[in-house]
Structures are given as structure tokens and as C-alpha cells.
Amino acid sequence: MVQMVESPAQPFTVYDVDATVVRGHTLNVARNGTLSVLVHRWETGGEIQLHCHPYQDAAWTVLEGRVTFYGDDGNVMADLGRHQGIFVPAGTYYWFESTGDGELLMTRISNSLPETPRGDAPVEIDQWGRLMKDRQ
């Protein structure tokens, strides 16, 4: 049994066959000011325009199907199947297309650099972008 408590946490379902995918091929399942979780669903095609997200790191994981990610010069960055993924650092140009026989289903988790750090500890941020404080 799951006990629900008041929290800013956002439980989500990654994939519901009967759910309507919005914005063409993308469903936003959880988001705040710095992190988003999306589901990409493609019968065919993909994000075929070369582009980058200059302020977002992102990771994709294939749940169903097959996908090929291409880089700035058309090189293959990754050819991925089920349960495989790719991490694309901010500012990296890429595009992808479904290359399997069936539907492509992926999650995309990305972060954005906030304008101001969150948290209440006025201390220095470490080399990994973390604010530290003692546990109680």
C-alpha cells in the first residue's frame, strides 16, 4: 500500500496506451522549473531537424522500438534498442529518427539551469552544482 503525503513530488505513469499524446508526439508527464520528464511516441519519423538545447542536458531511454541519433555532421551518435539510452549534454546538436519496424516509445529526462539556485542554504555550490547541508 502506498501512503500519500503532501509533497512537491509528482508521481507519473510513463506510458498509457490509451492516453492521448499531445503536441504531436510528446507528452509531458512531470515538470518543475529545472527538470522535465517527457514521453516521446512515434509511429514513424522523429525529430528530424538538427537542433540543440543550449541550456538543457537530456537523457533518452528507449522503452519500445528502435531509434538512431545523429550528430552535427550526420555521424551516428547512437543506434538504440529497447532499454538502451543516450545522454546528450547541453549545446550538442542532434536529430533522431525511428529506425525499427514498430512504434518508437522513449522517455526524455532533461534539466535546465535555473536563473537562481533553489534551496535555503547560503553556501558555496560544489563542482557538481550541489548545495550541501548537514542531515538532522
N, C-alpha and C positions, 0 to 999 in steps of 0.2 A: 504494500500500500504506500502510495506517495503522499507525503504530507506537504501541503502548500503553505508557504509563509509569505508575508508581504515582503517583496524584494524587487529590485530593479531587473532581476534576471528574467529572460524571455525564453521559456520553453518553446520548441518548434518541432514541426514534422518536416523532414527533408523532402519526402515525396509522397504525394497522394494522387493516385491515378485519376481520380475524379475531380481534382482541383483544377480550376481554370488558371492557366499560366497567363499572366498579364504582361504588358509592354512587349508584345511579340513573342519572345521566347524566354523571358526571365521572370521569376517570382521571388520577391523579397520576403524572406521568412523571419529575419531578425535584424535589427539595426539600432545603433545609437550614434552618437556624434563621431566616433572614431572607428567602429567596427561594423561590418555588414556581412550577412550570410545570405547568399542568393542560390537559387536553383536554376540552372540552365537546362532547357529541354528543347531538343532539335530533332525533327524528323529527317531533315536534310539541311545542308549548308552549315552555317556557323557565323562567327564574327569575322567576315572576310575582308574587312577594311583594316589595313595596317594602322595600328594606333598604340598609344601608351597612356598610362595613368601616372602623371608625374609626381603625385603625392600619395600614391597607394601601393603598398606591397600586396600581392594577392597569391592565393594558392587554390588550385582546382583539383578536385578528386573525381574521377570517373566512377559513376555508380552502375551505369549500363552503357553499352555501345563501345565505340572506338573513336578517337579524336587525334588529329595531328596539329601541333602548334608549330608555327613558322616564325622566324625572326626577321629582322630588318632587311637582310639581303636575300630573303627567300630560303634560307637554310632551315632544315628541320630541327627544331629545338627539342621536340619530344613526339613520339608516337605512342599513345597510351591506350590501354585497355582497362577493363573493369578492375577497380580497387587500386589503380595507379594514379599518380598525380604529378603536378608541376608547380613549382614556386617561381613567380615572376616578380623580381624586385621593381620598385617604383622607377619610372623612366625608361623601362625596357620596352622597345617596340615589338609588337607581336600581332598575329592573327591566328585564327584556328578554324578548322572545318571538320565536320563529322566524316569519318572515313570507313565506318562499319556498315553492315547490311541493315541493321535495325536502328531504332531510335537512340539518340545520344542523350544521356542524362548525367549532369555533373553538378557538384556544389562548387561555389566560389566563395571563399572567405577572404576578406580584404580589410586592411586597416588604413586609416588616413591620419596624418599628423594633425593634431588639433591646434587651433590658434593659441590656446593657453593650456598648460598642463592641468590635468584633473588631479584631485587629491588635496588633502589639507596639510600635508607636511611641507613646511618651507625649508627643504633641504636640497642638496645638490642631486641632480639626476645622474645616475651612473652611465657607464659606456653602453649599456643595453637599453637605455631610455627608461629606467625604473626609478621610482621613488621608494626608499626603504624606510621602515619604522619598526620598532620593537613590537613583538607579539605580546598580548596580555595574558 
